[in-house]
Structure formats: structure tokens, C-alpha cells
Amino acid sequence: MHNSLQKDIVTLNRRYLLLVKQMAAEKHPLLCASAPKSLIKSVQNMTLEKIDHLAEDMIAPCFYLNLSETIFNRMAELEQGVQRKAYMANVLVTQLQTDGKR
């Protein structure tokens, strides 16, 4: 794999894992809609050193938005700014409600 691409993947993974850790510490209400529960559970107790090592060893991005193609395309069609943000907020709230019913 191209060295520059691998560095970018490491950087993105590190930032994502650190963000999940921070959101877990602050008990952010949208965390469960934006990261798998197993990841949250694992990352919240990791040291920064462990997160760095883990991010360096991953060969692919470790994050994803749990958005269907329909939701993503609809979001892309909306005007930039308030409309998109409101739509995304509705999607996340719906995912939280759906997860709560499982």
C-alpha cells in the first residue's frame, strides 16, 4: 500500500478512536448512533498509547457511518448547512430510538 495512504489511514483511525474515547467520557448523547457499542466499550478504557499502537496497526479505516445509500444520497441532495444538519439529526435520533427497541 502506498506509504502516504497508510499514514492517512493511521491518522484518521487515531483521531476517530480518540473522538470515541472523548465522547464516551463526556457521555455524548449521539455516541451510540455514531459508533458500535462494542467499539465504545473497548476504547473508553484504553490508554492513549494503546490507541496510538492500535491505529498504527490497522490497515484500513476503522470507522463508518451507519447510513444507508438512500439516506446518504438524500443528505447529498439537500442544501449545504441547516437543512443537512437537521436531516442528519433526525436520522441519528431515529437510529437511537431504533437501537433502544432492540
RAFENCOR-V935986 format. One record per residue. PSI is psi in whole degrees, 0 to 359 (NA if undefined). BURIAL is b if it has 24 or more other C-alpha atoms within 12 Angstrom, else e. Layout:
# RAFENCOR-V935986
psi=PSI burial=BURIAL
psi=PSI burial=BURIAL
This chain:
# RAFENCOR-V935986
psi=145 burial=e
psi=133 burial=e
psi=318 burial=e
psi=319 burial=e
psi=317 burial=e
psi=320 burial=e
psi=320 burial=e
psi=319 burial=e
psi=316 burial=b
psi=314 burial=b
psi=313 burial=b
psi=316 burial=b
psi=316 burial=b
psi=312 burial=b
psi=319 burial=e
psi=312 burial=b
psi=321 burial=b
psi=322 burial=b
psi=317 burial=b
psi=316 burial=b
psi=315 burial=b
psi=316 burial=e
psi=323 burial=e
psi=318 burial=b
psi=325 burial=e
psi=2 burial=e
psi=49 burial=e
psi=131 burial=e
psi=338 burial=e
psi=4 burial=b
psi=314 burial=b
psi=334 burial=b
psi=347 burial=b
psi=355 burial=b
psi=144 burial=b
psi=143 burial=b
psi=323 burial=e
psi=323 burial=e
psi=315 burial=b
psi=313 burial=b
psi=319 burial=e
psi=316 burial=e
psi=328 burial=b
psi=335 burial=b
psi=5 burial=e
psi=148 burial=e
psi=163 burial=e
psi=324 burial=e
psi=317 burial=e
psi=320 burial=e
psi=316 burial=b
psi=313 burial=e
psi=318 burial=e
psi=314 burial=b
psi=322 burial=b
psi=330 burial=b
psi=348 burial=e
psi=135 burial=e
psi=358 burial=e
psi=159 burial=e
psi=139 burial=b
psi=5 burial=b
psi=162 burial=b
psi=155 burial=e
psi=129 burial=e
psi=61 burial=e
psi=134 burial=e
psi=166 burial=e
psi=321 burial=e
psi=314 burial=e
psi=315 burial=e
psi=314 burial=e
psi=319 burial=e
psi=317 burial=e
psi=319 burial=b
psi=330 burial=e
psi=333 burial=e
psi=156 burial=e
psi=145 burial=e
psi=143 burial=e
psi=230 burial=e
psi=317 burial=e
psi=314 burial=e
psi=316 burial=e
psi=318 burial=e
psi=318 burial=e
psi=314 burial=e
psi=320 burial=b
psi=317 burial=e
psi=319 burial=e
psi=313 burial=b
psi=319 burial=b
psi=318 burial=e
psi=318 burial=e
psi=319 burial=b
psi=316 burial=e
psi=320 burial=e
psi=316 burial=e
psi=324 burial=e
psi=336 burial=e
psi=350 burial=e
psi=NA burial=e
